[in-house]
Amino acid sequence: RDETKLKVIPRKGNELRGVFSTRAPSRPNHIDITVVRLISVDKNILTVSGVDMLDGSPLLDIKPAIEHE
C-alpha cells in the first residue's frame, strides 16, 4: 500500500499545502543529497567516490562542499 501524502501541513503552518511546495520528508520524489569525494576530472566526466547510486542515474546539481572551521 502506498502511503504517499500529496497534501501536508508544514511545520510552521496551519493549513494544508501541496507536498511539492514544502520541505516535507514525505515528498514522493526520491532525490538524494550526498557529499562525495572528487577523484578526477577528464573533459566533462567526473569520477567520484562515496556515493550510493546506479550507473546512469541522473545528476541534478553539483556544488562545492565548503568546510567551516
PDB file of N, H, CA, C and O in Angstrom:
ATOM      1  N   ARG A   1       0.832  -1.191   0.000  1.00  0.00           N
ATOM      2  CA  ARG A   1       0.000   0.000   0.000  1.00  0.00           C
ATOM      3  C   ARG A   1       0.868   1.244   0.000  1.00  0.00           C
ATOM      4  O   ARG A   1       1.819   1.334   0.777  1.00  0.00           O
ATOM      5  N   ASP A   2       0.556   2.209  -0.864  1.00  0.00           N
ATOM      6  H   ASP A   2      -0.216   2.136  -1.495  1.00  0.00           H
ATOM      7  CA  ASP A   2       1.318   3.442  -0.982  1.00  0.00           C
ATOM      8  C   ASP A   2       0.840   4.447   0.061  1.00  0.00           C
ATOM      9  O   ASP A   2      -0.345   4.778   0.117  1.00  0.00           O
ATOM     10  N   GLU A   3       1.770   4.932   0.890  1.00  0.00           N
ATOM     11  H   GLU A   3       2.732   4.663   0.845  1.00  0.00           H
ATOM     12  CA  GLU A   3       1.421   5.874   1.961  1.00  0.00           C
ATOM     13  C   GLU A   3       1.767   7.317   1.601  1.00  0.00           C
ATOM     14  O   GLU A   3       1.816   8.170   2.488  1.00  0.00           O
ATOM     15  N   THR A   4       2.008   7.611   0.330  1.00  0.00           N
ATOM     16  H   THR A   4       1.969   6.919  -0.391  1.00  0.00           H
ATOM     17  CA  THR A   4       2.373   8.958  -0.090  1.00  0.00           C
ATOM     18  C   THR A   4       1.211   9.921   0.148  1.00  0.00           C
ATOM     19  O   THR A   4       0.074   9.673  -0.253  1.00  0.00           O
ATOM     20  N   LYS A   5       1.538  11.029   0.815  1.00  0.00           N
ATOM     21  H   LYS A   5       2.462  11.231   1.140  1.00  0.00           H
ATOM     22  CA  LYS A   5       0.538  12.069   1.050  1.00  0.00           C
ATOM     23  C   LYS A   5       0.829  13.228   0.117  1.00  0.00           C
ATOM     24  O   LYS A   5       1.952  13.732   0.090  1.00  0.00           O
ATOM     25  N   LEU A   6      -0.156  13.655  -0.644  1.00  0.00           N
ATOM     26  H   LEU A   6      -1.068  13.245  -0.622  1.00  0.00           H
ATOM     27  CA  LEU A   6       0.048  14.764  -1.569  1.00  0.00           C
ATOM     28  C   LEU A   6      -0.248  16.110  -0.936  1.00  0.00           C
ATOM     29  O   LEU A   6       0.107  17.146  -1.499  1.00  0.00           O
ATOM     30  N   LYS A   7      -0.885  16.116   0.216  1.00  0.00           N
ATOM     31  H   LYS A   7      -1.174  15.275   0.673  1.00  0.00           H
ATOM     32  CA  LYS A   7      -1.152  17.342   0.965  1.00  0.00           C
ATOM     33  C   LYS A   7      -0.650  17.142   2.389  1.00  0.00           C
ATOM     34  O   LYS A   7      -0.927  16.116   3.011  1.00  0.00           O
ATOM     35  N   VAL A   8       0.099  18.136   2.912  1.00  0.00           N
ATOM     36  H   VAL A   8       0.324  18.969   2.407  1.00  0.00           H
ATOM     37  CA  VAL A   8       0.630  18.084   4.269  1.00  0.00           C
ATOM     38  C   VAL A   8       0.471  19.446   4.933  1.00  0.00           C
ATOM     39  O   VAL A   8       0.268  20.453   4.255  1.00  0.00           O
ATOM     40  N   ILE A   9       0.564  19.474   6.251  1.00  0.00           N
ATOM     41  H   ILE A   9       0.729  18.656   6.802  1.00  0.00           H
ATOM     42  CA  ILE A   9       0.578  20.733   6.985  1.00  0.00           C
ATOM     43  C   ILE A   9       2.036  21.009   7.336  1.00  0.00           C
ATOM     44  O   ILE A   9       2.635  20.242   8.091  1.00  0.00           O
ATOM     45  N   PRO A  10       2.630  22.097   6.803  1.00  0.00           N
ATOM     46  CA  PRO A  10       4.029  22.402   7.084  1.00  0.00           C
ATOM     47  C   PRO A  10       4.271  22.652   8.573  1.00  0.00           C
ATOM     48  O   PRO A  10       3.353  23.016   9.308  1.00  0.00           O
ATOM     49  N   ARG A  11       5.522  22.452   9.010  1.00  0.00           N
ATOM     50  H   ARG A  11       6.268  22.156   8.413  1.00  0.00           H
ATOM     51  CA  ARG A  11       5.895  22.639  10.413  1.00  0.00           C
ATOM     52  C   ARG A  11       5.493  24.002  10.956  1.00  0.00           C
ATOM     53  O   ARG A  11       4.959  24.107  12.060  1.00  0.00           O
ATOM     54  N   LYS A  12       5.752  25.044  10.176  1.00  0.00           N
ATOM     55  H   LYS A  12       6.186  24.959   9.279  1.00  0.00           H
ATOM     56  CA  LYS A  12       5.447  26.401  10.640  1.00  0.00           C
ATOM     57  C   LYS A  12       4.170  26.938  10.004  1.00  0.00           C
ATOM     58  O   LYS A  12       4.041  28.142   9.787  1.00  0.00           O
ATOM     59  N   GLY A  13       3.243  26.060   9.710  1.00  0.00           N
ATOM     60  H   GLY A  13       3.348  25.082   9.887  1.00  0.00           H
ATOM     61  CA  GLY A  13       1.995  26.480   9.084  1.00  0.00           C
ATOM     62  C   GLY A  13       0.808  25.863   9.792  1.00  0.00           C
ATOM     63  O   GLY A  13       0.957  25.057  10.711  1.00  0.00           O
ATOM     64  N   ASN A  14      -0.371  26.257   9.348  1.00  0.00           N
ATOM     65  H   ASN A  14      -0.492  26.911   8.602  1.00  0.00           H
ATOM     66  CA  ASN A  14      -1.569  25.701   9.953  1.00  0.00           C
ATOM     67  C   ASN A  14      -2.613  25.307   8.914  1.00  0.00           C
ATOM     68  O   ASN A  14      -3.757  25.006   9.254  1.00  0.00           O
ATOM     69  N   GLU A  15      -2.206  25.314   7.639  1.00  0.00           N
ATOM     70  H   GLU A  15      -1.277  25.559   7.363  1.00  0.00           H
ATOM     71  CA  GLU A  15      -3.149  24.905   6.607  1.00  0.00           C
ATOM     72  C   GLU A  15      -2.496  23.887   5.674  1.00  0.00           C
ATOM     73  O   GLU A  15      -1.279  23.870   5.491  1.00  0.00           O
ATOM     74  N   LEU A  16      -3.329  23.056   5.103  1.00  0.00           N
ATOM     75  H   LEU A  16      -4.318  23.070   5.252  1.00  0.00           H
ATOM     76  CA  LEU A  16      -2.889  22.008   4.189  1.00  0.00           C
ATOM     77  C   LEU A  16      -2.302  22.617   2.920  1.00  0.00           C
ATOM     78  O   LEU A  16      -2.887  23.525   2.330  1.00  0.00           O
ATOM     79  N   ARG A  17      -1.121  22.102   2.500  1.00  0.00           N
ATOM     80  H   ARG A  17      -0.646  21.364   2.979  1.00  0.00           H
ATOM     81  CA  ARG A  17      -0.462  22.578   1.276  1.00  0.00           C
ATOM     82  C   ARG A  17      -0.014  21.369   0.466  1.00  0.00           C
ATOM     83  O   ARG A  17       0.093  20.263   0.996  1.00  0.00           O
ATOM     84  N   GLY A  18       0.247  21.584  -0.812  1.00  0.00           N
ATOM     85  H   GLY A  18       0.161  22.482  -1.242  1.00  0.00           H
ATOM     86  CA  GLY A  18       0.769  20.527  -1.660  1.00  0.00           C
ATOM     87  C   GLY A  18       2.175  20.136  -1.218  1.00  0.00           C
ATOM     88  O   GLY A  18       2.994  21.008  -0.926  1.00  0.00           O
ATOM     89  N   VAL A  19       2.463  18.845  -1.166  1.00  0.00           N
ATOM     90  H   VAL A  19       1.797  18.137  -1.403  1.00  0.00           H
ATOM     91  CA  VAL A  19       3.732  18.352  -0.646  1.00  0.00           C
ATOM     92  C   VAL A  19       4.927  18.876  -1.443  1.00  0.00           C
ATOM     93  O   VAL A  19       6.008  19.037  -0.878  1.00  0.00           O
ATOM     94  N   PHE A  20       4.760  19.148  -2.755  1.00  0.00           N
ATOM     95  H   PHE A  20       3.881  19.016  -3.215  1.00  0.00           H
ATOM     96  CA  PHE A  20       5.873  19.637  -3.563  1.00  0.00           C
ATOM     97  C   PHE A  20       6.238  21.083  -3.243  1.00  0.00           C
ATOM     98  O   PHE A  20       7.323  21.531  -3.612  1.00  0.00           O
ATOM     99  N   SER A  21       5.358  21.826  -2.565  1.00  0.00           N
ATOM    100  H   SER A  21       4.476  21.462  -2.265  1.00  0.00           H
ATOM    101  CA  SER A  21       5.660  23.216  -2.209  1.00  0.00           C
ATOM    102  C   SER A  21       6.204  23.319  -0.786  1.00  0.00           C
ATOM    103  O   SER A  21       6.299  24.419  -0.242  1.00  0.00           O
ATOM    104  N   THR A  22       6.560  22.197  -0.181  1.00  0.00           N
ATOM    105  H   THR A  22       6.483  21.303  -0.623  1.00  0.00           H
ATOM    106  CA  THR A  22       7.081  22.187   1.183  1.00  0.00           C
ATOM    107  C   THR A  22       8.421  21.442   1.231  1.00  0.00           C
ATOM    108  O   THR A  22       8.897  20.915   0.226  1.00  0.00           O
ATOM    109  N   ARG A  23       9.005  21.417   2.416  1.00  0.00           N
ATOM    110  H   ARG A  23       8.618  21.845   3.233  1.00  0.00           H
ATOM    111  CA  ARG A  23      10.238  20.647   2.635  1.00  0.00           C
ATOM    112  C   ARG A  23       9.933  19.352   3.372  1.00  0.00           C
ATOM    113  O   ARG A  23      10.805  18.799   4.043  1.00  0.00           O
ATOM    114  N   ALA A  24       8.726  18.873   3.254  1.00  0.00           N
ATOM    115  H   ALA A  24       8.018  19.322   2.709  1.00  0.00           H
ATOM    116  CA  ALA A  24       8.284  17.676   3.983  1.00  0.00           C
ATOM    117  C   ALA A  24       9.140  16.459   3.617  1.00  0.00           C
ATOM    118  O   ALA A  24       9.445  16.247   2.444  1.00  0.00           O
ATOM    119  N   PRO A  25       9.531  15.653   4.626  1.00  0.00           N
ATOM    120  CA  PRO A  25      10.303  14.451   4.338  1.00  0.00           C
ATOM    121  C   PRO A  25       9.500  13.391   3.591  1.00  0.00           C
ATOM    122  O   PRO A  25      10.068  12.422   3.086  1.00  0.00           O
ATOM    123  N   SER A  26       8.201  13.568   3.520  1.00  0.00           N
ATOM    124  H   SER A  26       7.739  14.355   3.930  1.00  0.00           H
ATOM    125  CA  SER A  26       7.355  12.584   2.829  1.00  0.00           C
ATOM    126  C   SER A  26       7.189  12.890   1.345  1.00  0.00           C
ATOM    127  O   SER A  26       6.306  12.332   0.693  1.00  0.00           O
ATOM    128  N   ARG A  27       8.039  13.780   0.800  1.00  0.00           N
ATOM    129  H   ARG A  27       8.757  14.232   1.329  1.00  0.00           H
ATOM    130  CA  ARG A  27       7.948  14.099  -0.636  1.00  0.00           C
ATOM    131  C   ARG A  27       8.058  12.823  -1.445  1.00  0.00           C
ATOM    132  O   ARG A  27       8.928  11.997  -1.166  1.00  0.00           O
ATOM    133  N   PRO A  28       7.202  12.636  -2.442  1.00  0.00           N
ATOM    134  CA  PRO A  28       7.218  11.385  -3.201  1.00  0.00           C
ATOM    135  C   PRO A  28       8.370  11.262  -4.206  1.00  0.00           C
ATOM    136  O   PRO A  28       8.607  10.169  -4.721  1.00  0.00           O
ATOM    137  N   ASN A  29       9.092  12.354  -4.499  1.00  0.00           N
ATOM    138  H   ASN A  29       8.899  13.242  -4.081  1.00  0.00           H
ATOM    139  CA  ASN A  29      10.241  12.209  -5.391  1.00  0.00           C
ATOM    140  C   ASN A  29      11.467  11.868  -4.550  1.00  0.00           C
ATOM    141  O   ASN A  29      11.721  12.508  -3.530  1.00  0.00           O
ATOM    142  N   HIS A  30      12.205  10.888  -4.964  1.00  0.00           N
ATOM    143  H   HIS A  30      11.999  10.368  -5.792  1.00  0.00           H
ATOM    144  CA  HIS A  30      13.316  10.373  -4.159  1.00  0.00           C
ATOM    145  C   HIS A  30      14.637  10.978  -4.618  1.00  0.00           C
ATOM    146  O   HIS A  30      15.491  10.288  -5.174  1.00  0.00           O
ATOM    147  N   ILE A  31      14.791  12.279  -4.377  1.00  0.00           N
ATOM    148  H   ILE A  31      14.097  12.840  -3.925  1.00  0.00           H
ATOM    149  CA  ILE A  31      16.031  12.968  -4.704  1.00  0.00           C
ATOM    150  C   ILE A  31      16.947  12.869  -3.490  1.00  0.00           C
ATOM    151  O   ILE A  31      16.532  13.144  -2.364  1.00  0.00           O
ATOM    152  N   ASP A  32      18.184  12.478  -3.726  1.00  0.00           N
ATOM    153  H   ASP A  32      18.521  12.254  -4.641  1.00  0.00           H
ATOM    154  CA  ASP A  32      19.147  12.289  -2.648  1.00  0.00           C
ATOM    155  C   ASP A  32      20.168  13.419  -2.673  1.00  0.00           C
ATOM    156  O   ASP A  32      20.488  13.951  -3.736  1.00  0.00           O
ATOM    157  N   ILE A  33      20.670  13.778  -1.520  1.00  0.00           N
ATOM    158  H   ILE A  33      20.410  13.345  -0.656  1.00  0.00           H
ATOM    159  CA  ILE A  33      21.750  14.748  -1.396  1.00  0.00           C
ATOM    160  C   ILE A  33      22.923  14.025  -0.759  1.00  0.00           C
ATOM    161  O   ILE A  33      22.795  13.458   0.327  1.00  0.00           O
ATOM    162  N   THR A  34      24.078  14.045  -1.439  1.00  0.00           N
ATOM    163  H   THR A  34      24.182  14.506  -2.320  1.00  0.00           H
ATOM    164  CA  THR A  34      25.239  13.311  -0.963  1.00  0.00           C
ATOM    165  C   THR A  34      26.503  14.133  -1.165  1.00  0.00           C
ATOM    166  O   THR A  34      26.689  14.748  -2.214  1.00  0.00           O
ATOM    167  N   VAL A  35      27.371  14.142  -0.159  1.00  0.00           N
ATOM    168  H   VAL A  35      27.219  13.643   0.694  1.00  0.00           H
ATOM    169  CA  VAL A  35      28.694  14.737  -0.293  1.00  0.00           C
ATOM    170  C   VAL A  35      29.625  13.619  -0.731  1.00  0.00           C
ATOM    171  O   VAL A  35      29.696  12.577  -0.079  1.00  0.00           O
ATOM    172  N   VAL A  36      30.343  13.828  -1.838  1.00  0.00           N
ATOM    173  H   VAL A  36      30.286  14.675  -2.368  1.00  0.00           H
ATOM    174  CA  VAL A  36      31.234  12.797  -2.384  1.00  0.00           C
ATOM    175  C   VAL A  36      32.654  13.346  -2.502  1.00  0.00           C
ATOM    176  O   VAL A  36      32.873  14.555  -2.427  1.00  0.00           O
ATOM    177  N   ARG A  37      33.604  12.451  -2.684  1.00  0.00           N
ATOM    178  H   ARG A  37      33.426  11.468  -2.744  1.00  0.00           H
ATOM    179  CA  ARG A  37      34.988  12.842  -2.913  1.00  0.00           C
ATOM    180  C   ARG A  37      35.250  12.839  -4.415  1.00  0.00           C
ATOM    181  O   ARG A  37      35.002  11.841  -5.092  1.00  0.00           O
ATOM    182  N   LEU A  38      35.748  13.955  -4.933  1.00  0.00           N
ATOM    183  H   LEU A  38      35.949  14.766  -4.383  1.00  0.00           H
ATOM    184  CA  LEU A  38      36.086  14.062  -6.348  1.00  0.00           C
ATOM    185  C   LEU A  38      37.450  13.419  -6.570  1.00  0.00           C
ATOM    186  O   LEU A  38      38.450  13.850  -5.996  1.00  0.00           O
ATOM    187  N   ILE A  39      37.481  12.392  -7.401  1.00  0.00           N
ATOM    188  H   ILE A  39      36.669  12.042  -7.867  1.00  0.00           H
ATOM    189  CA  ILE A  39      38.711  11.655  -7.682  1.00  0.00           C
ATOM    190  C   ILE A  39      39.438  12.250  -8.886  1.00  0.00           C
ATOM    191  O   ILE A  39      40.645  12.483  -8.831  1.00  0.00           O
ATOM    192  N   SER A  40      38.702  12.497  -9.978  1.00  0.00           N
ATOM    193  H   SER A  40      37.721  12.308 -10.023  1.00  0.00           H
ATOM    194  CA  SER A  40      39.346  13.049 -11.173  1.00  0.00           C
ATOM    195  C   SER A  40      38.326  13.732 -12.074  1.00  0.00           C
ATOM    196  O   SER A  40      37.120  13.506 -11.972  1.00  0.00           O
ATOM    197  N   VAL A  41      38.855  14.582 -12.967  1.00  0.00           N
ATOM    198  H   VAL A  41      39.835  14.765 -13.050  1.00  0.00           H
ATOM    199  CA  VAL A  41      38.048  15.259 -13.987  1.00  0.00           C
ATOM    200  C   VAL A  41      38.741  15.016 -15.319  1.00  0.00           C
ATOM    201  O   VAL A  41      39.925  15.315 -15.470  1.00  0.00           O
ATOM    202  N   ASP A  42      38.005  14.473 -16.290  1.00  0.00           N
ATOM    203  H   ASP A  42      37.043  14.231 -16.167  1.00  0.00           H
ATOM    204  CA  ASP A  42      38.533  14.237 -17.629  1.00  0.00           C
ATOM    205  C   ASP A  42      37.512  14.775 -18.629  1.00  0.00           C
ATOM    206  O   ASP A  42      36.508  14.125 -18.922  1.00  0.00           O
ATOM    207  N   LYS A  43      37.786  15.982 -19.152  1.00  0.00           N
ATOM    208  H   LYS A  43      38.602  16.510 -18.915  1.00  0.00           H
ATOM    209  CA  LYS A  43      36.847  16.702 -20.021  1.00  0.00           C
ATOM    210  C   LYS A  43      35.545  16.927 -19.259  1.00  0.00           C
ATOM    211  O   LYS A  43      35.545  17.693 -18.295  1.00  0.00           O
ATOM    212  N   ASN A  44      34.436  16.296 -19.646  1.00  0.00           N
ATOM    213  H   ASN A  44      34.437  15.674 -20.429  1.00  0.00           H
ATOM    214  CA  ASN A  44      33.175  16.500 -18.924  1.00  0.00           C
ATOM    215  C   ASN A  44      32.785  15.282 -18.094  1.00  0.00           C
ATOM    216  O   ASN A  44      31.609  15.105 -17.775  1.00  0.00           O
ATOM    217  N   ILE A  45      33.755  14.442 -17.741  1.00  0.00           N
ATOM    218  H   ILE A  45      34.710  14.586 -18.001  1.00  0.00           H
ATOM    219  CA  ILE A  45      33.479  13.241 -16.940  1.00  0.00           C
ATOM    220  C   ILE A  45      34.109  13.402 -15.563  1.00  0.00           C
ATOM    221  O   ILE A  45      35.323  13.566 -15.439  1.00  0.00           O
ATOM    222  N   LEU A  46      33.276  13.355 -14.537  1.00  0.00           N
ATOM    223  H   LEU A  46      32.290  13.222 -14.638  1.00  0.00           H
ATOM    224  CA  LEU A  46      33.747  13.420 -13.154  1.00  0.00           C
ATOM    225  C   LEU A  46      33.760  12.015 -12.577  1.00  0.00           C
ATOM    226  O   LEU A  46      32.790  11.271 -12.721  1.00  0.00           O
ATOM    227  N   THR A  47      34.848  11.653 -11.929  1.00  0.00           N
ATOM    228  H   THR A  47      35.636  12.257 -11.811  1.00  0.00           H
ATOM    229  CA  THR A  47      34.919  10.376 -11.224  1.00  0.00           C
ATOM    230  C   THR A  47      34.882  10.695  -9.734  1.00  0.00           C
ATOM    231  O   THR A  47      35.697  11.468  -9.231  1.00  0.00           O
ATOM    232  N   VAL A  48      33.913  10.082  -9.029  1.00  0.00           N
ATOM    233  H   VAL A  48      33.250   9.454  -9.438  1.00  0.00           H
ATOM    234  CA  VAL A  48      33.725  10.354  -7.609  1.00  0.00           C
ATOM    235  C   VAL A  48      33.694   9.056  -6.826  1.00  0.00           C
ATOM    236  O   VAL A  48      33.493   7.981  -7.392  1.00  0.00           O
ATOM    237  N   SER A  49      33.897   9.163  -5.516  1.00  0.00           N
ATOM    238  H   SER A  49      34.061  10.036  -5.057  1.00  0.00           H
ATOM    239  CA  SER A  49      33.730   8.003  -4.633  1.00  0.00           C
ATOM    240  C   SER A  49      32.841   8.418  -3.464  1.00  0.00           C
ATOM    241  O   SER A  49      32.697   9.604  -3.166  1.00  0.00           O
ATOM    242  N   GLY A  50      32.255   7.433  -2.817  1.00  0.00           N
ATOM    243  H   GLY A  50      32.372   6.469  -3.059  1.00  0.00           H
ATOM    244  CA  GLY A  50      31.424   7.701  -1.654  1.00  0.00           C
ATOM    245  C   GLY A  50      29.972   7.993  -1.967  1.00  0.00           C
ATOM    246  O   GLY A  50      29.289   8.665  -1.193  1.00  0.00           O
ATOM    247  N   VAL A  51      29.493   7.489  -3.104  1.00  0.00           N
ATOM    248  H   VAL A  51      30.048   6.944  -3.733  1.00  0.00           H
ATOM    249  CA  VAL A  51      28.096   7.726  -3.463  1.00  0.00           C
ATOM    250  C   VAL A  51      27.403   6.383  -3.696  1.00  0.00           C
ATOM    251  O   VAL A  51      27.994   5.452  -4.244  1.00  0.00           O
ATOM    252  N   ASP A  52      26.165   6.300  -3.278  1.00  0.00           N
ATOM    253  H   ASP A  52      25.685   7.056  -2.833  1.00  0.00           H
ATOM    254  CA  ASP A  52      25.375   5.081  -3.446  1.00  0.00           C
ATOM    255  C   ASP A  52      24.343   5.339  -4.534  1.00  0.00           C
ATOM    256  O   ASP A  52      23.234   5.791  -4.250  1.00  0.00           O
ATOM    257  N   MET A  53      24.711   5.049  -5.791  1.00  0.00           N
ATOM    258  H   MET A  53      25.612   4.682  -6.022  1.00  0.00           H
ATOM    259  CA  MET A  53      23.794   5.251  -6.902  1.00  0.00           C
ATOM    260  C   MET A  53      24.138   4.277  -8.020  1.00  0.00           C
ATOM    261  O   MET A  53      25.219   3.688  -8.035  1.00  0.00           O
ATOM    262  N   LEU A  54      23.223   4.118  -8.938  1.00  0.00           N
ATOM    263  H   LEU A  54      22.346   4.596  -8.926  1.00  0.00           H
ATOM    264  CA  LEU A  54      23.432   3.212 -10.062  1.00  0.00           C
ATOM    265  C   LEU A  54      24.072   3.949 -11.229  1.00  0.00           C
ATOM    266  O   LEU A  54      23.838   5.143 -11.413  1.00  0.00           O
ATOM    267  N   ASP A  55      24.880   3.244 -12.020  1.00  0.00           N
ATOM    268  H   ASP A  55      25.070   2.274 -11.870  1.00  0.00           H
ATOM    269  CA  ASP A  55      25.471   3.814 -13.214  1.00  0.00           C
ATOM    270  C   ASP A  55      24.352   4.295 -14.140  1.00  0.00           C
ATOM    271  O   ASP A  55      23.419   3.545 -14.427  1.00  0.00           O
ATOM    272  N   GLY A  56      24.444   5.523 -14.600  1.00  0.00           N
ATOM    273  H   GLY A  56      25.203   6.131 -14.368  1.00  0.00           H
ATOM    274  CA  GLY A  56      23.416   6.078 -15.473  1.00  0.00           C
ATOM    275  C   GLY A  56      22.338   6.859 -14.742  1.00  0.00           C
ATOM    276  O   GLY A  56      21.443   7.410 -15.382  1.00  0.00           O
ATOM    277  N   SER A  57      22.402   6.922 -13.392  1.00  0.00           N
ATOM    278  H   SER A  57      23.129   6.475 -12.872  1.00  0.00           H
ATOM    279  CA  SER A  57      21.422   7.706 -12.639  1.00  0.00           C
ATOM    280  C   SER A  57      21.574   9.184 -12.989  1.00  0.00           C
ATOM    281  O   SER A  57      22.696   9.651 -13.185  1.00  0.00           O
ATOM    282  N   PRO A  58      20.471   9.930 -13.073  1.00  0.00           N
ATOM    283  CA  PRO A  58      20.585  11.352 -13.399  1.00  0.00           C
ATOM    284  C   PRO A  58      21.223  12.129 -12.247  1.00  0.00           C
ATOM    285  O   PRO A  58      20.993  11.832 -11.075  1.00  0.00           O
ATOM    286  N   LEU A  59      22.017  13.112 -12.601  1.00  0.00           N
ATOM    287  H   LEU A  59      22.204  13.353 -13.553  1.00  0.00           H
ATOM    288  CA  LEU A  59      22.652  14.009 -11.630  1.00  0.00           C
ATOM    289  C   LEU A  59      22.037  15.382 -11.847  1.00  0.00           C
ATOM    290  O   LEU A  59      22.130  15.930 -12.946  1.00  0.00           O
ATOM    291  N   LEU A  60      21.413  15.948 -10.823  1.00  0.00           N
ATOM    292  H   LEU A  60      21.338  15.503  -9.930  1.00  0.00           H
ATOM    293  CA  LEU A  60      20.673  17.195 -10.988  1.00  0.00           C
ATOM    294  C   LEU A  60      21.505  18.443 -10.729  1.00  0.00           C
ATOM    295  O   LEU A  60      21.251  19.488 -11.329  1.00  0.00           O
ATOM    296  N   ASP A  61      22.495  18.350  -9.845  1.00  0.00           N
ATOM    297  H   ASP A  61      22.701  17.501  -9.358  1.00  0.00           H
ATOM    298  CA  ASP A  61      23.239  19.554  -9.480  1.00  0.00           C
ATOM    299  C   ASP A  61      24.580  19.166  -8.878  1.00  0.00           C
ATOM    300  O   ASP A  61      24.712  18.104  -8.269  1.00  0.00           O
ATOM    301  N   ILE A  62      25.565  20.023  -9.049  1.00  0.00           N
ATOM    302  H   ILE A  62      25.457  20.885  -9.544  1.00  0.00           H
ATOM    303  CA  ILE A  62      26.881  19.838  -8.439  1.00  0.00           C
ATOM    304  C   ILE A  62      27.239  21.145  -7.747  1.00  0.00           C
ATOM    305  O   ILE A  62      27.181  22.213  -8.356  1.00  0.00           O
ATOM    306  N   LYS A  63      27.610  21.058  -6.470  1.00  0.00           N
ATOM    307  H   LYS A  63      27.657  20.191  -5.975  1.00  0.00           H
ATOM    308  CA  LYS A  63      28.014  22.233  -5.711  1.00  0.00           C
ATOM    309  C   LYS A  63      29.247  21.868  -4.901  1.00  0.00           C
ATOM    310  O   LYS A  63      29.392  20.716  -4.492  1.00  0.00           O
ATOM    311  N   PRO A  64      30.142  22.824  -4.658  1.00  0.00           N
ATOM    312  CA  PRO A  64      31.298  22.523  -3.806  1.00  0.00           C
ATOM    313  C   PRO A  64      30.857  22.440  -2.340  1.00  0.00           C
ATOM    314  O   PRO A  64      29.977  23.184  -1.906  1.00  0.00           O
ATOM    315  N   ALA A  65      31.467  21.544  -1.598  1.00  0.00           N
ATOM    316  H   ALA A  65      32.181  20.940  -1.951  1.00  0.00           H
ATOM    317  CA  ALA A  65      31.217  21.448  -0.154  1.00  0.00           C
ATOM    318  C   ALA A  65      32.329  22.219   0.542  1.00  0.00           C
ATOM    319  O   ALA A  65      33.504  21.893   0.378  1.00  0.00           O
ATOM    320  N   ILE A  66      31.977  23.221   1.305  1.00  0.00           N
ATOM    321  H   ILE A  66      31.022  23.486   1.439  1.00  0.00           H
ATOM    322  CA  ILE A  66      32.961  24.054   1.995  1.00  0.00           C
ATOM    323  C   ILE A  66      32.878  23.758   3.485  1.00  0.00           C
ATOM    324  O   ILE A  66      31.833  23.936   4.110  1.00  0.00           O
ATOM    325  N   GLU A  67      33.999  23.301   4.045  1.00  0.00           N
ATOM    326  H   GLU A  67      34.848  23.156   3.536  1.00  0.00           H
ATOM    327  CA  GLU A  67      34.028  23.002   5.483  1.00  0.00           C
ATOM    328  C   GLU A  67      34.201  24.299   6.263  1.00  0.00           C
ATOM    329  O   GLU A  67      35.033  25.136   5.913  1.00  0.00           O
ATOM    330  N   HIS A  68      33.420  24.459   7.313  1.00  0.00           N
ATOM    331  H   HIS A  68      32.745  23.779   7.598  1.00  0.00           H
ATOM    332  CA  HIS A  68      33.513  25.631   8.183  1.00  0.00           C
ATOM    333  C   HIS A  68      34.340  25.274   9.394  1.00  0.00           C
ATOM    334  O   HIS A  68      34.217  24.179   9.942  1.00  0.00           O
ATOM    335  N   GLU A  69      35.186  26.205   9.814  1.00  0.00           N
ATOM    336  H   GLU A  69      35.285  27.095   9.369  1.00  0.00           H
ATOM    337  CA  GLU A  69      36.040  25.951  10.987  1.00  0.00           C
ATOM    338  C   GLU A  69      35.321  26.272  12.256  1.00  0.00           C
ATOM    339  O   GLU A  69      35.884  26.119  13.341  1.00  0.00           O
TER     340      GLU A  69
END
